[in-house]
């Protein structure tokens, strides 16, 4: 009987874990308006080839893949949280001006191709694989490989 109760307990725990992270493929027209506007503004001429709504511990986010290979994550309101232009560079205007200016001044041969908004700032990856960290005001903090 104890084994049966333990088994039932494990099954219930497994179901709760499974339900805490739900992923659903969605139609691109189901993305938040802000996400659709971002895509059309910064990636004109591309199409959404994959869109997914993910709910993890009550937090909703959207994962999108574009026809040019770019992958973008959006929060529940449609604000970008991650942009990865694996095969090209980030379009002008995605990064705050102070970050773009810093990269141009200090790494003139490099281009940013990936950016993540993180708690308190940004992590930007430039050609050559160097990762640059900036605070939320766009002030440089440090670099790492």
C-alpha positions as CSV (number, residue, x, y, z in Angstrom):
1,X,0.0,0.0,0.0
2,X,2.9,2.4,0.8
3,X,4.3,1.8,-2.7
4,X,1.0,2.5,-4.3
5,X,0.6,5.8,-2.3
6,X,4.2,6.7,-3.3
7,X,3.5,5.9,-6.9
8,X,0.3,8.1,-6.9
9,X,2.3,10.9,-5.2
10,X,5.0,10.7,-7.8
11,X,2.4,10.8,-10.6
12,X,0.7,13.9,-9.2
13,X,4.0,15.6,-8.7
14,X,4.9,14.8,-12.3
15,X,1.7,16.2,-13.6
16,X,2.2,19.4,-11.7
17,X,5.7,19.8,-13.1
18,X,4.4,19.1,-16.6
19,X,1.6,21.6,-16.3
20,X,3.9,24.3,-14.9
21,X,5.5,24.6,-18.3
22,X,3.1,24.6,-21.2
23,X,4.1,25.3,-24.8
24,X,1.7,25.8,-27.6
25,X,2.5,26.4,-31.3
26,X,0.4,29.4,-32.3
27,X,-0.5,31.3,-35.5
28,X,1.7,34.4,-36.0
29,X,-1.5,36.5,-35.9
30,X,-2.0,35.4,-32.3
31,X,1.2,37.3,-31.2
32,X,0.8,40.5,-29.2
33,X,0.5,43.6,-31.4
34,X,3.8,45.0,-30.0
35,X,5.6,41.8,-31.2
36,X,4.0,42.0,-34.7
37,X,4.9,45.7,-34.9
38,X,8.5,44.9,-33.8
39,X,8.9,42.2,-36.5
40,X,7.5,44.4,-39.3
41,X,9.6,47.4,-38.3
42,X,12.9,45.7,-37.8
43,X,12.6,42.6,-40.1
44,X,10.6,43.7,-43.1
45,X,10.5,41.2,-45.9
46,X,10.7,38.2,-43.5
47,X,7.9,36.0,-42.4
48,X,7.2,34.2,-39.2
49,X,8.0,30.5,-39.8
50,X,7.4,29.4,-36.2
51,X,5.6,31.0,-33.2
52,X,5.0,29.5,-29.8
53,X,3.4,30.6,-26.6
54,X,5.0,29.3,-23.5
55,X,3.7,29.5,-20.0
56,X,6.2,28.6,-17.3
57,X,5.2,29.1,-13.6
58,X,2.5,31.6,-14.7
59,X,4.9,33.6,-16.8
60,X,3.9,33.9,-20.4
61,X,6.4,34.4,-23.2
62,X,6.5,34.0,-27.0
63,X,9.2,32.4,-29.0
64,X,9.4,33.3,-32.7
65,X,11.6,32.2,-35.6
66,X,11.7,34.2,-38.8
67,X,12.4,33.1,-42.4
68,X,15.9,34.6,-42.3
69,X,16.8,32.4,-39.3
70,X,16.4,35.1,-36.7
71,X,15.0,34.0,-33.3
72,X,13.2,36.4,-31.1
73,X,11.7,36.0,-27.6
74,X,8.9,38.4,-26.4
75,X,7.3,38.9,-23.0
76,X,3.6,38.6,-22.5
77,X,3.0,42.2,-23.7
78,X,5.1,41.7,-26.8
79,X,8.3,43.5,-25.8
80,X,11.4,41.8,-27.0
81,X,13.6,40.0,-24.4
82,X,16.0,38.3,-26.8
83,X,17.0,38.7,-30.4
84,X,19.4,36.3,-32.1
85,X,20.3,37.1,-35.7
86,X,22.5,34.1,-36.1
87,X,23.1,34.7,-39.8
88,X,23.2,38.5,-39.9
89,X,23.6,41.6,-37.6
90,X,21.0,43.3,-35.4
91,X,19.1,45.9,-37.3
92,X,19.8,49.5,-36.4
93,X,17.5,50.8,-33.7
94,X,16.9,47.6,-31.7
95,X,19.7,48.4,-29.2
96,X,19.5,51.6,-27.1
97,X,21.6,54.4,-28.7
98,X,24.3,54.5,-25.9
99,X,25.0,50.8,-26.5
100,X,25.2,51.1,-30.3
101,X,27.5,54.1,-29.9
102,X,29.7,52.3,-27.4
103,X,30.1,49.3,-29.7
104,X,30.9,51.6,-32.7
105,X,33.5,53.6,-30.8
106,X,35.2,50.7,-29.0
107,X,34.8,47.8,-31.5
108,X,34.7,49.6,-34.9
109,X,35.1,46.3,-36.9
110,X,32.6,44.4,-34.9
111,X,28.8,44.1,-35.3
112,X,26.2,43.0,-32.8
113,X,24.2,40.0,-33.8
114,X,22.6,38.9,-30.5
115,X,21.1,40.8,-27.6
116,X,19.3,39.7,-24.4
117,X,17.5,42.0,-22.0
118,X,18.4,40.8,-18.6
119,X,17.4,42.0,-15.1
120,X,19.1,45.4,-14.8
121,X,20.5,45.6,-18.3
122,X,21.6,44.0,-21.6
123,X,24.0,41.3,-22.8
124,X,25.1,41.9,-26.3
125,X,27.2,39.5,-28.4
126,X,29.3,40.9,-31.2
127,X,31.2,39.3,-34.0
128,X,34.1,37.4,-32.7
129,X,32.0,36.0,-29.9
130,X,32.7,38.7,-27.3
131,X,29.9,39.4,-24.9
132,X,29.4,42.9,-23.6
133,X,27.3,43.7,-20.6
134,X,25.5,47.0,-20.1
135,X,23.3,48.4,-17.4
136,X,19.7,49.5,-18.1
137,X,20.9,53.0,-18.9
138,X,23.2,51.5,-21.6
139,X,26.4,52.1,-19.7
140,X,29.2,49.6,-20.3
141,X,29.9,47.2,-17.4
142,X,32.3,44.6,-18.7
143,X,33.2,42.2,-21.5
144,X,33.6,38.5,-21.4
145,X,34.2,35.5,-23.8
